[in-house]
Amino acid sequence: MYELTVILGENEYPLKIKEAIVNEAGSFFEKMDSDMNKGWQMSKNWVENPSQFQKCQIVADRLFTSIHLNKKKTAIMMAAYIINQMPNVKIIDIDISGNMEETSFS
């Protein structure tokens, strides 16, 4: 079981992600990577070829939207992607001001 803390401004959301989800969603994660490899609008900047870190920032932005819209399954999959790419991450501090490039991981 992976445990993450997602920080959205003044609020913290604990997430528990089963290892099986992280380990078995490879084809879903590959599809996400394929989509992001085409380039992505990151706040005000178009990024032609996002790095793995930038992809995690993009996915964290989707995680924020999922939490905000109470889409739990989507939130879990977004968190699982980040864990898959950054296995040691414990805290995702998502920028909520609209600048996803300020999102940080620790």
C-alpha positions as CSV (number, residue, x, y, z in Angstrom):
1,M,0.0,0.0,0.0
2,Y,1.3,3.4,-1.0
3,E,0.4,6.4,1.1
4,L,0.4,9.8,-0.5
5,T,-0.4,13.2,0.9
6,V,-1.8,15.6,-1.7
7,I,-1.6,19.3,-0.7
8,L,-4.0,21.6,-2.4
9,G,-3.5,25.1,-1.0
10,E,-4.5,24.9,2.7
11,N,-6.0,21.4,2.4
12,E,-4.4,18.0,2.6
13,Y,-5.8,14.9,1.2
14,P,-4.4,11.5,2.2
15,L,-4.6,8.9,-0.5
16,K,-3.9,5.2,-0.2
17,I,-3.0,3.4,-3.4
18,K,-2.9,-0.4,-3.7
19,E,0.4,-1.7,-5.1
20,A,-1.6,-3.9,-7.5
21,I,-3.0,-0.8,-9.2
22,V,0.5,0.7,-9.7
23,N,1.9,-2.6,-10.9
24,E,-0.9,-3.7,-13.2
25,A,-1.8,-0.5,-15.0
26,G,1.2,-0.4,-17.3
27,S,-0.9,-0.2,-20.5
28,F,-3.0,2.7,-19.1
29,F,0.2,4.5,-18.1
30,E,1.7,3.9,-21.6
31,K,-1.4,5.4,-23.2
32,M,-1.0,8.5,-20.9
33,D,2.7,8.8,-21.8
34,S,1.8,8.5,-25.5
35,D,-0.7,11.3,-25.2
36,M,1.7,13.6,-23.4
37,N,4.6,12.7,-25.8
38,K,2.7,14.7,-28.5
39,G,3.3,17.9,-26.5
40,W,1.3,19.6,-23.8
41,Q,0.2,23.0,-22.7
42,M,1.7,23.5,-19.3
43,S,0.0,26.7,-18.0
44,K,1.3,29.4,-20.3
45,N,4.0,27.4,-22.0
46,W,3.7,24.8,-24.8
47,V,6.1,21.9,-24.0
48,E,6.9,20.0,-27.2
49,N,8.4,17.0,-25.4
50,P,7.6,16.9,-21.7
51,S,10.2,15.3,-19.4
52,Q,9.2,12.6,-17.1
53,F,9.1,15.1,-14.2
54,Q,6.9,17.5,-16.3
55,K,4.6,14.5,-17.1
56,C,4.1,14.0,-13.4
57,Q,3.3,17.7,-13.0
58,I,0.7,17.4,-15.8
59,V,-0.8,14.3,-14.2
60,A,-0.8,16.0,-10.8
61,D,-2.9,18.8,-12.4
62,R,-5.3,16.1,-13.5
63,L,-5.2,14.7,-10.0
64,F,-6.2,18.1,-8.7
65,T,-9.2,18.2,-11.1
66,S,-10.2,14.7,-10.1
67,I,-10.2,15.5,-6.4
68,H,-12.0,18.8,-7.0
69,L,-14.7,17.0,-9.0
70,N,-14.8,14.1,-6.6
71,K,-13.8,11.5,-9.2
72,K,-12.2,9.0,-6.9
73,K,-11.3,6.4,-9.5
74,T,-9.6,8.9,-11.8
75,A,-7.8,10.4,-8.8
76,I,-6.5,7.0,-7.8
77,M,-5.2,6.3,-11.3
78,M,-3.5,9.7,-11.6
79,A,-1.8,9.1,-8.2
80,A,-0.8,5.6,-9.3
81,Y,0.8,7.0,-12.4
82,I,2.9,9.4,-10.3
83,I,3.9,6.6,-7.9
84,N,4.8,4.4,-10.9
85,Q,7.1,7.1,-12.2
86,M,8.4,8.4,-8.8
87,P,8.2,5.5,-6.4
88,N,9.7,7.4,-3.5
89,V,7.2,10.3,-3.6
90,K,5.2,10.8,-0.4
91,I,3.9,14.3,-0.8
92,I,2.5,16.0,-3.9
93,D,2.1,19.8,-3.4
94,I,-0.1,20.8,-6.3
95,D,-0.1,24.5,-7.4
96,I,-3.7,25.6,-7.4
97,S,-3.0,29.1,-8.8
98,G,-3.0,27.8,-12.4
99,N,0.8,27.3,-12.8
100,M,1.3,23.5,-13.0
101,E,5.0,24.0,-13.4
102,E,5.1,25.1,-9.7
103,T,3.8,21.7,-8.5
104,S,6.4,19.9,-6.4
105,F,7.0,16.4,-5.2
106,S,8.8,15.1,-2.1
